[in-house]
Amino acid sequence: MTKYVNQCPTCGGEVIEKEVTEVLSGGVNTAFVTVKVGVCQHCGERLYTPDTVRKFEEIETKLKRQETSNFRALGKSFQVSAFE
Ligand SMILES: [Zn+2]
C-alpha cells in the first residue's frame, strides 16, 4: 500500500508518510478527506499513490452525482450574496 518514493522528485528531499486532510469538490459539493500521503520534508510536495488518486476521483464523481448518502455531513454550505 505504501509505495512512496523515498526522495522527492521535485527537490530530492526526504519523503515521509503523513496523515493529511484534502479538500475535494465535485459539482456543488465538497468533501474533506483524511488520507495518508507522502510529504516531502523539504518543499512540502505531496505524493500520492495511484490507489489514493483513484479514490479521490471516485469521491469527486460521487460528489458530482450527489451520491453522498455514505458520506457523513459536517455542515451545510451556503451561497450568500453580499450585494444588496
Ligand atoms: Zn521536495
PDB file of the backbone (N, CA, C, O) and the ligand in Angstrom, with CONECT records:
HET     ZN  A 101       1
ATOM      1  N   MET A   1       0.840  -1.206   0.000  1.00  0.00           N
ATOM      2  CA  MET A   1       0.000   0.000   0.000  1.00  0.00           C
ATOM      3  C   MET A   1       0.872   1.252   0.000  1.00  0.00           C
ATOM      4  O   MET A   1       0.639   2.180  -0.775  1.00  0.00           O
ATOM      5  N   THR A   2       1.874   1.271   0.871  1.00  0.00           N
ATOM      6  CA  THR A   2       2.731   2.458   0.892  1.00  0.00           C
ATOM      7  C   THR A   2       3.848   2.293  -0.124  1.00  0.00           C
ATOM      8  O   THR A   2       4.829   1.580   0.084  1.00  0.00           O
ATOM      9  N   LYS A   3       3.647   2.987  -1.230  1.00  0.00           N
ATOM     10  CA  LYS A   3       4.638   2.871  -2.284  1.00  0.00           C
ATOM     11  C   LYS A   3       5.161   4.252  -2.672  1.00  0.00           C
ATOM     12  O   LYS A   3       5.253   4.582  -3.855  1.00  0.00           O
ATOM     13  N   TYR A   4       5.491   5.025  -1.698  1.00  0.00           N
ATOM     14  CA  TYR A   4       6.015   6.349  -1.981  1.00  0.00           C
ATOM     15  C   TYR A   4       7.493   6.234  -2.303  1.00  0.00           C
ATOM     16  O   TYR A   4       8.194   5.341  -1.829  1.00  0.00           O
ATOM     17  N   VAL A   5       7.928   7.144  -3.104  1.00  0.00           N
ATOM     18  CA  VAL A   5       9.367   7.196  -3.332  1.00  0.00           C
ATOM     19  C   VAL A   5      10.003   7.786  -2.079  1.00  0.00           C
ATOM     20  O   VAL A   5       9.363   8.561  -1.368  1.00  0.00           O
ATOM     21  N   ASN A   6      11.241   7.432  -1.804  1.00  0.00           N
ATOM     22  CA  ASN A   6      11.914   7.949  -0.613  1.00  0.00           C
ATOM     23  C   ASN A   6      12.431   9.355  -0.809  1.00  0.00           C
ATOM     24  O   ASN A   6      12.679  10.104   0.136  1.00  0.00           O
ATOM     25  N   GLN A   7      12.583   9.677  -2.074  1.00  0.00           N
ATOM     26  CA  GLN A   7      13.101  11.006  -2.386  1.00  0.00           C
ATOM     27  C   GLN A   7      12.093  11.794  -3.191  1.00  0.00           C
ATOM     28  O   GLN A   7      11.444  11.255  -4.087  1.00  0.00           O
ATOM     29  N   CYS A   8      11.962  13.066  -2.873  1.00  0.00           N
ATOM     30  CA  CYS A   8      11.052  13.944  -3.585  1.00  0.00           C
ATOM     31  C   CYS A   8      11.524  14.121  -5.040  1.00  0.00           C
ATOM     32  O   CYS A   8      12.677  14.477  -5.285  1.00  0.00           O
ATOM     33  N   PRO A   9      10.616  13.868  -6.005  1.00  0.00           N
ATOM     34  CA  PRO A   9      11.006  14.019  -7.417  1.00  0.00           C
ATOM     35  C   PRO A   9      11.291  15.474  -7.799  1.00  0.00           C
ATOM     36  O   PRO A   9      11.958  15.738  -8.799  1.00  0.00           O
ATOM     37  N   THR A  10      10.788  16.400  -7.009  1.00  0.00           N
ATOM     38  CA  THR A  10      10.970  17.813  -7.317  1.00  0.00           C
ATOM     39  C   THR A  10      12.297  18.356  -6.799  1.00  0.00           C
ATOM     40  O   THR A  10      13.037  19.011  -7.534  1.00  0.00           O
ATOM     41  N   CYS A  11      12.599  18.076  -5.502  1.00  0.00           N
ATOM     42  CA  CYS A  11      13.789  18.693  -4.924  1.00  0.00           C
ATOM     43  C   CYS A  11      14.784  17.673  -4.362  1.00  0.00           C
ATOM     44  O   CYS A  11      15.890  18.045  -3.969  1.00  0.00           O
ATOM     45  N   GLY A  12      14.399  16.380  -4.321  1.00  0.00           N
ATOM     46  CA  GLY A  12      15.308  15.367  -3.792  1.00  0.00           C
ATOM     47  C   GLY A  12      15.291  15.271  -2.282  1.00  0.00           C
ATOM     48  O   GLY A  12      16.117  14.568  -1.699  1.00  0.00           O
ATOM     49  N   GLY A  13      14.372  15.959  -1.641  1.00  0.00           N
ATOM     50  CA  GLY A  13      14.271  15.931  -0.188  1.00  0.00           C
ATOM     51  C   GLY A  13      13.700  14.622   0.312  1.00  0.00           C
ATOM     52  O   GLY A  13      13.203  13.811  -0.469  1.00  0.00           O
ATOM     53  N   GLU A  14      13.773  14.417   1.625  1.00  0.00           N
ATOM     54  CA  GLU A  14      13.280  13.183   2.216  1.00  0.00           C
ATOM     55  C   GLU A  14      11.755  13.190   2.289  1.00  0.00           C
ATOM     56  O   GLU A  14      11.144  14.187   2.674  1.00  0.00           O
ATOM     57  N   VAL A  15      11.146  12.056   1.910  1.00  0.00           N
ATOM     58  CA  VAL A  15       9.689  11.947   1.924  1.00  0.00           C
ATOM     59  C   VAL A  15       9.246  11.070   3.084  1.00  0.00           C
ATOM     60  O   VAL A  15       9.734   9.951   3.243  1.00  0.00           O
ATOM     61  N   ILE A  16       8.323  11.574   3.895  1.00  0.00           N
ATOM     62  CA  ILE A  16       7.784  10.777   4.999  1.00  0.00           C
ATOM     63  C   ILE A  16       6.278  10.634   4.836  1.00  0.00           C
ATOM     64  O   ILE A  16       5.631  11.451   4.181  1.00  0.00           O
ATOM     65  N   GLU A  17       5.727   9.582   5.444  1.00  0.00           N
ATOM     66  CA  GLU A  17       4.286   9.384   5.376  1.00  0.00           C
ATOM     67  C   GLU A  17       3.594  10.246   6.423  1.00  0.00           C
ATOM     68  O   GLU A  17       4.019  10.316   7.576  1.00  0.00           O
ATOM     69  N   LYS A  18       2.523  10.899   5.997  1.00  0.00           N
ATOM     70  CA  LYS A  18       1.802  11.797   6.884  1.00  0.00           C
ATOM     71  C   LYS A  18       0.310  11.675   6.634  1.00  0.00           C
ATOM     72  O   LYS A  18      -0.125  11.366   5.525  1.00  0.00           O
ATOM     73  N   GLU A  19      -0.469  11.921   7.680  1.00  0.00           N
ATOM     74  CA  GLU A  19      -1.907  11.943   7.502  1.00  0.00           C
ATOM     75  C   GLU A  19      -2.334  13.383   7.276  1.00  0.00           C
ATOM     76  O   GLU A  19      -2.079  14.255   8.107  1.00  0.00           O
ATOM     77  N   VAL A  20      -2.982  13.623   6.154  1.00  0.00           N
ATOM     78  CA  VAL A  20      -3.400  14.982   5.829  1.00  0.00           C
ATOM     79  C   VAL A  20      -4.881  14.991   5.460  1.00  0.00           C
ATOM     80  O   VAL A  20      -5.479  13.949   5.191  1.00  0.00           O
ATOM     81  N   THR A  21      -5.448  16.175   5.455  1.00  0.00           N
ATOM     82  CA  THR A  21      -6.826  16.331   5.013  1.00  0.00           C
ATOM     83  C   THR A  21      -6.835  17.058   3.681  1.00  0.00           C
ATOM     84  O   THR A  21      -6.317  18.168   3.558  1.00  0.00           O
ATOM     85  N   GLU A  22      -7.429  16.416   2.691  1.00  0.00           N
ATOM     86  CA  GLU A  22      -7.547  17.014   1.373  1.00  0.00           C
ATOM     87  C   GLU A  22      -8.983  17.479   1.188  1.00  0.00           C
ATOM     88  O   GLU A  22      -9.918  16.833   1.661  1.00  0.00           O
ATOM     89  N   VAL A  23      -9.151  18.575   0.516  1.00  0.00           N
ATOM     90  CA  VAL A  23     -10.488  19.058   0.211  1.00  0.00           C
ATOM     91  C   VAL A  23     -10.805  18.725  -1.238  1.00  0.00           C
ATOM     92  O   VAL A  23     -10.136  19.198  -2.156  1.00  0.00           O
ATOM     93  N   LEU A  24     -11.822  17.914  -1.431  1.00  0.00           N
ATOM     94  CA  LEU A  24     -12.234  17.538  -2.777  1.00  0.00           C
ATOM     95  C   LEU A  24     -13.579  18.156  -3.081  1.00  0.00           C
ATOM     96  O   LEU A  24     -14.430  18.288  -2.200  1.00  0.00           O
ATOM     97  N   SER A  25     -13.767  18.534  -4.331  1.00  0.00           N
ATOM     98  CA  SER A  25     -15.078  19.048  -4.689  1.00  0.00           C
ATOM     99  C   SER A  25     -15.530  18.496  -6.023  1.00  0.00           C
ATOM    100  O   SER A  25     -14.729  18.250  -6.924  1.00  0.00           O
ATOM    101  N   GLY A  26     -16.825  18.310  -6.124  1.00  0.00           N
ATOM    102  CA  GLY A  26     -17.451  17.852  -7.355  1.00  0.00           C
ATOM    103  C   GLY A  26     -18.800  18.511  -7.438  1.00  0.00           C
ATOM    104  O   GLY A  26     -19.600  18.417  -6.507  1.00  0.00           O
ATOM    105  N   GLY A  27     -19.066  19.183  -8.548  1.00  0.00           N
ATOM    106  CA  GLY A  27     -20.318  19.928  -8.652  1.00  0.00           C
ATOM    107  C   GLY A  27     -20.374  20.984  -7.571  1.00  0.00           C
ATOM    108  O   GLY A  27     -19.455  21.791  -7.432  1.00  0.00           O
ATOM    109  N   VAL A  28     -21.466  20.980  -6.797  1.00  0.00           N
ATOM    110  CA  VAL A  28     -21.602  21.988  -5.740  1.00  0.00           C
ATOM    111  C   VAL A  28     -21.190  21.431  -4.387  1.00  0.00           C
ATOM    112  O   VAL A  28     -21.270  22.123  -3.372  1.00  0.00           O
ATOM    113  N   ASN A  29     -20.745  20.169  -4.378  1.00  0.00           N
ATOM    114  CA  ASN A  29     -20.439  19.519  -3.111  1.00  0.00           C
ATOM    115  C   ASN A  29     -18.940  19.508  -2.805  1.00  0.00           C
ATOM    116  O   ASN A  29     -18.096  19.511  -3.702  1.00  0.00           O
ATOM    117  N   THR A  30     -18.649  19.495  -1.524  1.00  0.00           N
ATOM    118  CA  THR A  30     -17.268  19.476  -1.070  1.00  0.00           C
ATOM    119  C   THR A  30     -17.109  18.387  -0.016  1.00  0.00           C
ATOM    120  O   THR A  30     -18.005  18.179   0.803  1.00  0.00           O
ATOM    121  N   ALA A  31     -15.977  17.693  -0.031  1.00  0.00           N
ATOM    122  CA  ALA A  31     -15.712  16.689   0.986  1.00  0.00           C
ATOM    123  C   ALA A  31     -14.303  16.873   1.539  1.00  0.00           C
ATOM    124  O   ALA A  31     -13.359  17.170   0.806  1.00  0.00           O
ATOM    125  N   PHE A  32     -14.189  16.687   2.852  1.00  0.00           N
ATOM    126  CA  PHE A  32     -12.875  16.699   3.491  1.00  0.00           C
ATOM    127  C   PHE A  32     -12.456  15.250   3.653  1.00  0.00           C
ATOM    128  O   PHE A  32     -13.139  14.471   4.318  1.00  0.00           O
ATOM    129  N   VAL A  33     -11.357  14.894   3.060  1.00  0.00           N
ATOM    130  CA  VAL A  33     -10.925  13.505   3.055  1.00  0.00           C
ATOM    131  C   VAL A  33      -9.602  13.372   3.795  1.00  0.00           C
ATOM    132  O   VAL A  33      -8.606  14.004   3.444  1.00  0.00           O
ATOM    133  N   THR A  34      -9.617  12.528   4.836  1.00  0.00           N
ATOM    134  CA  THR A  34      -8.380  12.264   5.564  1.00  0.00           C
ATOM    135  C   THR A  34      -7.656  11.126   4.869  1.00  0.00           C
ATOM    136  O   THR A  34      -8.241  10.070   4.627  1.00  0.00           O
ATOM    137  N   VAL A  35      -6.405  11.330   4.553  1.00  0.00           N
ATOM    138  CA  VAL A  35      -5.680  10.348   3.775  1.00  0.00           C
ATOM    139  C   VAL A  35      -4.198  10.361   4.149  1.00  0.00           C
ATOM    140  O   VAL A  35      -3.653  11.379   4.574  1.00  0.00           O
ATOM    141  N   LYS A  36      -3.560   9.190   3.978  1.00  0.00           N
ATOM    142  CA  LYS A  36      -2.117   9.118   4.218  1.00  0.00           C
ATOM    143  C   LYS A  36      -1.385   9.371   2.912  1.00  0.00           C
ATOM    144  O   LYS A  36      -1.639   8.700   1.912  1.00  0.00           O
ATOM    145  N   VAL A  37      -0.504  10.309   2.921  1.00  0.00           N
ATOM    146  CA  VAL A  37       0.258  10.634   1.718  1.00  0.00           C
ATOM    147  C   VAL A  37       1.738  10.740   2.074  1.00  0.00           C
ATOM    148  O   VAL A  37       2.111  10.797   3.245  1.00  0.00           O
ATOM    149  N   GLY A  38       2.562  10.765   1.045  1.00  0.00           N
ATOM    150  CA  GLY A  38       3.971  11.033   1.262  1.00  0.00           C
ATOM    151  C   GLY A  38       4.165  12.542   1.189  1.00  0.00           C
ATOM    152  O   GLY A  38       3.695  13.191   0.254  1.00  0.00           O
ATOM    153  N   VAL A  39       4.856  13.093   2.173  1.00  0.00           N
ATOM    154  CA  VAL A  39       5.094  14.530   2.166  1.00  0.00           C
ATOM    155  C   VAL A  39       6.596  14.796   2.201  1.00  0.00           C
ATOM    156  O   VAL A  39       7.319  14.242   3.029  1.00  0.00           O
ATOM    157  N   CYS A  40       7.047  15.641   1.302  1.00  0.00           N
ATOM    158  CA  CYS A  40       8.463  15.993   1.268  1.00  0.00           C
ATOM    159  C   CYS A  40       8.792  16.901   2.441  1.00  0.00           C
ATOM    160  O   CYS A  40       8.138  17.920   2.662  1.00  0.00           O
ATOM    161  N   GLN A  41       9.814  16.514   3.184  1.00  0.00           N
ATOM    162  CA  GLN A  41      10.228  17.291   4.353  1.00  0.00           C
ATOM    163  C   GLN A  41      10.814  18.640   3.959  1.00  0.00           C
ATOM    164  O   GLN A  41      10.840  19.585   4.748  1.00  0.00           O
ATOM    165  N   HIS A  42      11.275  18.700   2.738  1.00  0.00           N
ATOM    166  CA  HIS A  42      11.984  19.898   2.299  1.00  0.00           C
ATOM    167  C   HIS A  42      11.051  20.937   1.661  1.00  0.00           C
ATOM    168  O   HIS A  42      11.017  22.091   2.088  1.00  0.00           O
ATOM    169  N   CYS A  43      10.296  20.520   0.639  1.00  0.00           N
ATOM    170  CA  CYS A  43       9.476  21.505  -0.070  1.00  0.00           C
ATOM    171  C   CYS A  43       7.983  21.340   0.167  1.00  0.00           C
ATOM    172  O   CYS A  43       7.186  22.149  -0.308  1.00  0.00           O
ATOM    173  N   GLY A  44       7.590  20.279   0.913  1.00  0.00           N
ATOM    174  CA  GLY A  44       6.175  20.121   1.239  1.00  0.00           C
ATOM    175  C   GLY A  44       5.347  19.480   0.144  1.00  0.00           C
ATOM    176  O   GLY A  44       4.128  19.366   0.272  1.00  0.00           O
ATOM    177  N   GLU A  45       5.989  19.067  -0.920  1.00  0.00           N
ATOM    178  CA  GLU A  45       5.300  18.401  -2.015  1.00  0.00           C
ATOM    179  C   GLU A  45       4.579  17.150  -1.516  1.00  0.00           C
ATOM    180  O   GLU A  45       5.154  16.348  -0.782  1.00  0.00           O
ATOM    181  N   ARG A  46       3.299  16.986  -1.923  1.00  0.00           N
ATOM    182  CA  ARG A  46       2.545  15.802  -1.525  1.00  0.00           C
ATOM    183  C   ARG A  46       2.576  14.773  -2.640  1.00  0.00           C
ATOM    184  O   ARG A  46       2.317  15.081  -3.804  1.00  0.00           O
ATOM    185  N   LEU A  47       2.901  13.534  -2.258  1.00  0.00           N
ATOM    186  CA  LEU A  47       2.993  12.462  -3.240  1.00  0.00           C
ATOM    187  C   LEU A  47       1.902  11.434  -2.966  1.00  0.00           C
ATOM    188  O   LEU A  47       1.790  10.901  -1.862  1.00  0.00           O
ATOM    189  N   TYR A  48       1.111  11.171  -3.985  1.00  0.00           N
ATOM    190  CA  TYR A  48       0.004  10.247  -3.825  1.00  0.00           C
ATOM    191  C   TYR A  48       0.282   8.930  -4.528  1.00  0.00           C
ATOM    192  O   TYR A  48       0.933   8.888  -5.573  1.00  0.00           O
ATOM    193  N   THR A  49      -0.221   7.859  -3.938  1.00  0.00           N
ATOM    194  CA  THR A  49      -0.136   6.567  -4.621  1.00  0.00           C
ATOM    195  C   THR A  49      -1.270   6.526  -5.648  1.00  0.00           C
ATOM    196  O   THR A  49      -2.259   7.248  -5.514  1.00  0.00           O
ATOM    197  N   PRO A  50      -1.125   5.676  -6.681  1.00  0.00           N
ATOM    198  CA  PRO A  50      -2.203   5.544  -7.675  1.00  0.00           C
ATOM    199  C   PRO A  50      -3.536   5.178  -7.023  1.00  0.00           C
ATOM    200  O   PRO A  50      -4.593   5.614  -7.479  1.00  0.00           O
ATOM    201  N   ASP A  51      -3.485   4.375  -5.955  1.00  0.00           N
ATOM    202  CA  ASP A  51      -4.694   3.999  -5.232  1.00  0.00           C
ATOM    203  C   ASP A  51      -5.406   5.216  -4.652  1.00  0.00           C
ATOM    204  O   ASP A  51      -6.630   5.336  -4.717  1.00  0.00           O
ATOM    205  N   THR A  52      -4.605   6.117  -4.082  1.00  0.00           N
ATOM    206  CA  THR A  52      -5.168   7.318  -3.490  1.00  0.00           C
ATOM    207  C   THR A  52      -5.799   8.203  -4.556  1.00  0.00           C
ATOM    208  O   THR A  52      -6.888   8.743  -4.363  1.00  0.00           O
ATOM    209  N   VAL A  53      -5.105   8.347  -5.681  1.00  0.00           N
ATOM    210  CA  VAL A  53      -5.617   9.172  -6.773  1.00  0.00           C
ATOM    211  C   VAL A  53      -6.948   8.618  -7.275  1.00  0.00           C
ATOM    212  O   VAL A  53      -7.886   9.370  -7.539  1.00  0.00           O
ATOM    213  N   ARG A  54      -7.016   7.290  -7.404  1.00  0.00           N
ATOM    214  CA  ARG A  54      -8.242   6.647  -7.862  1.00  0.00           C
ATOM    215  C   ARG A  54      -9.384   6.894  -6.880  1.00  0.00           C
ATOM    216  O   ARG A  54     -10.521   7.153  -7.273  1.00  0.00           O
ATOM    217  N   LYS A  55      -9.050   6.807  -5.595  1.00  0.00           N
ATOM    218  CA  LYS A  55     -10.050   7.027  -4.550  1.00  0.00           C
ATOM    219  C   LYS A  55     -10.580   8.470  -4.617  1.00  0.00           C
ATOM    220  O   LYS A  55     -11.781   8.703  -4.486  1.00  0.00           O
ATOM    221  N   PHE A  56      -9.690   9.411  -4.819  1.00  0.00           N
ATOM    222  CA  PHE A  56     -10.080  10.815  -4.938  1.00  0.00           C
ATOM    223  C   PHE A  56     -11.050  11.005  -6.099  1.00  0.00           C
ATOM    224  O   PHE A  56     -12.061  11.694  -5.969  1.00  0.00           O
ATOM    225  N   GLU A  57     -10.731  10.384  -7.240  1.00  0.00           N
ATOM    226  CA  GLU A  57     -11.582  10.509  -8.428  1.00  0.00           C
ATOM    227  C   GLU A  57     -12.968   9.925  -8.170  1.00  0.00           C
ATOM    228  O   GLU A  57     -13.988  10.464  -8.599  1.00  0.00           O
ATOM    229  N   GLU A  58     -12.962   8.791  -7.445  1.00  0.00           N
ATOM    230  CA  GLU A  58     -14.216   8.145  -7.075  1.00  0.00           C
ATOM    231  C   GLU A  58     -15.085   9.079  -6.227  1.00  0.00           C
ATOM    232  O   GLU A  58     -16.282   9.234  -6.468  1.00  0.00           O
ATOM    233  N   ILE A  59     -14.453   9.690  -5.238  1.00  0.00           N
ATOM    234  CA  ILE A  59     -15.175  10.584  -4.338  1.00  0.00           C
ATOM    235  C   ILE A  59     -15.690  11.810  -5.093  1.00  0.00           C
ATOM    236  O   ILE A  59     -16.817  12.252  -4.869  1.00  0.00           O
ATOM    237  N   GLU A  60     -14.869  12.354  -5.984  1.00  0.00           N
ATOM    238  CA  GLU A  60     -15.276  13.531  -6.749  1.00  0.00           C
ATOM    239  C   GLU A  60     -16.456  13.222  -7.669  1.00  0.00           C
ATOM    240  O   GLU A  60     -17.357  14.042  -7.843  1.00  0.00           O
ATOM    241  N   THR A  61     -16.431  12.030  -8.249  1.00  0.00           N
ATOM    242  CA  THR A  61     -17.551  11.623  -9.102  1.00  0.00           C
ATOM    243  C   THR A  61     -18.824  11.511  -8.285  1.00  0.00           C
ATOM    244  O   THR A  61     -19.891  11.946  -8.719  1.00  0.00           O
ATOM    245  N   LYS A  62     -18.707  10.920  -7.089  1.00  0.00           N
ATOM    246  CA  LYS A  62     -19.872  10.786  -6.220  1.00  0.00           C
ATOM    247  C   LYS A  62     -20.414  12.151  -5.807  1.00  0.00           C
ATOM    248  O   LYS A  62     -21.626  12.359  -5.746  1.00  0.00           O
ATOM    249  N   LEU A  63     -19.507  13.067  -5.529  1.00  0.00           N
ATOM    250  CA  LEU A  63     -19.927  14.413  -5.137  1.00  0.00           C
ATOM    251  C   LEU A  63     -20.694  15.077  -6.281  1.00  0.00           C
ATOM    252  O   LEU A  63     -21.718  15.728  -6.072  1.00  0.00           O
ATOM    253  N   LYS A  64     -20.171  14.896  -7.493  1.00  0.00           N
ATOM    254  CA  LYS A  64     -20.786  15.481  -8.681  1.00  0.00           C
ATOM    255  C   LYS A  64     -22.184  14.928  -8.901  1.00  0.00           C
ATOM    256  O   LYS A  64     -23.106  15.653  -9.275  1.00  0.00           O
ATOM    257  N   ARG A  65     -22.325  13.616  -8.658  1.00  0.00           N
ATOM    258  CA  ARG A  65     -23.612  12.958  -8.900  1.00  0.00           C
ATOM    259  C   ARG A  65     -24.546  13.023  -7.696  1.00  0.00           C
ATOM    260  O   ARG A  65     -25.627  12.434  -7.713  1.00  0.00           O
ATOM    261  N   GLN A  66     -24.135  13.729  -6.664  1.00  0.00           N
ATOM    262  CA  GLN A  66     -24.925  13.858  -5.433  1.00  0.00           C
ATOM    263  C   GLN A  66     -25.091  12.511  -4.719  1.00  0.00           C
ATOM    264  O   GLN A  66     -26.032  12.339  -3.944  1.00  0.00           O
ATOM    265  N   GLU A  67     -24.200  11.570  -4.968  1.00  0.00           N
ATOM    266  CA  GLU A  67     -24.280  10.279  -4.288  1.00  0.00           C
ATOM    267  C   GLU A  67     -23.528  10.354  -2.958  1.00  0.00           C
ATOM    268  O   GLU A  67     -22.499   9.708  -2.758  1.00  0.00           O
ATOM    269  N   THR A  68     -24.071  11.148  -2.083  1.00  0.00           N
ATOM    270  CA  THR A  68     -23.344  11.449  -0.849  1.00  0.00           C
ATOM    271  C   THR A  68     -23.943  10.760   0.367  1.00  0.00           C
ATOM    272  O   THR A  68     -23.612  11.105   1.502  1.00  0.00           O
ATOM    273  N   SER A  69     -24.830   9.780   0.139  1.00  0.00           N
ATOM    274  CA  SER A  69     -25.505   9.150   1.277  1.00  0.00           C
ATOM    275  C   SER A  69     -24.538   8.408   2.200  1.00  0.00           C
ATOM    276  O   SER A  69     -24.826   8.231   3.383  1.00  0.00           O
ATOM    277  N   ASN A  70     -23.392   7.973   1.666  1.00  0.00           N
ATOM    278  CA  ASN A  70     -22.402   7.279   2.503  1.00  0.00           C
ATOM    279  C   ASN A  70     -21.441   8.236   3.201  1.00  0.00           C
ATOM    280  O   ASN A  70     -20.629   7.825   4.030  1.00  0.00           O
ATOM    281  N   PHE A  71     -21.544   9.511   2.855  1.00  0.00           N
ATOM    282  CA  PHE A  71     -20.648  10.483   3.474  1.00  0.00           C
ATOM    283  C   PHE A  71     -21.317  11.088   4.704  1.00  0.00           C
ATOM    284  O   PHE A  71     -22.529  11.298   4.733  1.00  0.00           O
ATOM    285  N   ARG A  72     -20.522  11.353   5.688  1.00  0.00           N
ATOM    286  CA  ARG A  72     -21.058  11.985   6.893  1.00  0.00           C
ATOM    287  C   ARG A  72     -21.082  13.499   6.691  1.00  0.00           C
ATOM    288  O   ARG A  72     -20.068  14.121   6.375  1.00  0.00           O
ATOM    289  N   ALA A  73     -22.260  14.066   6.880  1.00  0.00           N
ATOM    290  CA  ALA A  73     -22.394  15.504   6.677  1.00  0.00           C
ATOM    291  C   ALA A  73     -21.781  16.266   7.837  1.00  0.00           C
ATOM    292  O   ALA A  73     -22.042  15.949   8.997  1.00  0.00           O
ATOM    293  N   LEU A  74     -20.979  17.255   7.538  1.00  0.00           N
ATOM    294  CA  LEU A  74     -20.340  18.057   8.579  1.00  0.00           C
ATOM    295  C   LEU A  74     -21.102  19.349   8.819  1.00  0.00           C
ATOM    296  O   LEU A  74     -21.073  19.917   9.911  1.00  0.00           O
ATOM    297  N   GLY A  75     -21.771  19.792   7.791  1.00  0.00           N
ATOM    298  CA  GLY A  75     -22.478  21.058   7.897  1.00  0.00           C
ATOM    299  C   GLY A  75     -23.031  21.405   6.543  1.00  0.00           C
ATOM    300  O   GLY A  75     -22.946  20.612   5.605  1.00  0.00           O
ATOM    301  N   LYS A  76     -23.588  22.565   6.437  1.00  0.00           N
ATOM    302  CA  LYS A  76     -24.135  22.967   5.150  1.00  0.00           C
ATOM    303  C   LYS A  76     -23.269  24.042   4.529  1.00  0.00           C
ATOM    304  O   LYS A  76     -22.612  24.820   5.220  1.00  0.00           O
ATOM    305  N   SER A  77     -23.283  24.066   3.215  1.00  0.00           N
ATOM    306  CA  SER A  77     -22.598  25.134   2.512  1.00  0.00           C
ATOM    307  C   SER A  77     -23.649  26.122   2.034  1.00  0.00           C
ATOM    308  O   SER A  77     -24.734  25.733   1.601  1.00  0.00           O
ATOM    309  N   PHE A  78     -23.321  27.381   2.118  1.00  0.00           N
ATOM    310  CA  PHE A  78     -24.272  28.394   1.700  1.00  0.00           C
ATOM    311  C   PHE A  78     -23.648  29.315   0.668  1.00  0.00           C
ATOM    312  O   PHE A  78     -22.446  29.580   0.673  1.00  0.00           O
ATOM    313  N   GLN A  79     -24.496  29.784  -0.199  1.00  0.00           N
ATOM    314  CA  GLN A  79     -24.042  30.827  -1.092  1.00  0.00           C
ATOM    315  C   GLN A  79     -24.767  32.097  -0.682  1.00  0.00           C
ATOM    316  O   GLN A  79     -25.996  32.153  -0.650  1.00  0.00           O
ATOM    317  N   VAL A  80     -23.987  33.102  -0.373  1.00  0.00           N
ATOM    318  CA  VAL A  80     -24.567  34.343   0.112  1.00  0.00           C
ATOM    319  C   VAL A  80     -24.094  35.492  -0.755  1.00  0.00           C
ATOM    320  O   VAL A  80     -22.904  35.620  -1.041  1.00  0.00           O
ATOM    321  N   SER A  81     -25.010  36.305  -1.162  1.00  0.00           N
ATOM    322  CA  SER A  81     -24.612  37.479  -1.929  1.00  0.00           C
ATOM    323  C   SER A  81     -24.430  38.656  -0.989  1.00  0.00           C
ATOM    324  O   SER A  81     -25.316  38.968  -0.194  1.00  0.00           O
ATOM    325  N   ALA A  82     -23.300  39.295  -1.081  1.00  0.00           N
ATOM    326  CA  ALA A  82     -23.024  40.429  -0.208  1.00  0.00           C
ATOM    327  C   ALA A  82     -23.515  41.732  -0.842  1.00  0.00           C
ATOM    328  O   ALA A  82     -23.412  42.802  -0.243  1.00  0.00           O
ATOM    329  N   PHE A  83     -24.040  41.629  -2.040  1.00  0.00           N
ATOM    330  CA  PHE A  83     -24.550  42.834  -2.716  1.00  0.00           C
ATOM    331  C   PHE A  83     -26.019  42.994  -2.396  1.00  0.00           C
ATOM    332  O   PHE A  83     -26.767  42.017  -2.365  1.00  0.00           O
ATOM    333  N   GLU A  84     -26.425  44.206  -2.162  1.00  0.00           N
ATOM    334  CA  GLU A  84     -27.844  44.424  -1.848  1.00  0.00           C
ATOM    335  C   GLU A  84     -28.605  44.969  -3.032  1.00  0.00           C
ATOM    336  O   GLU A  84     -29.809  45.208  -2.935  1.00  0.00           O
TER     337      GLU A  84
HETATM  338 ZN    ZN A 101      10.653  18.251  -2.232  1.00  0.00          ZN2+
END
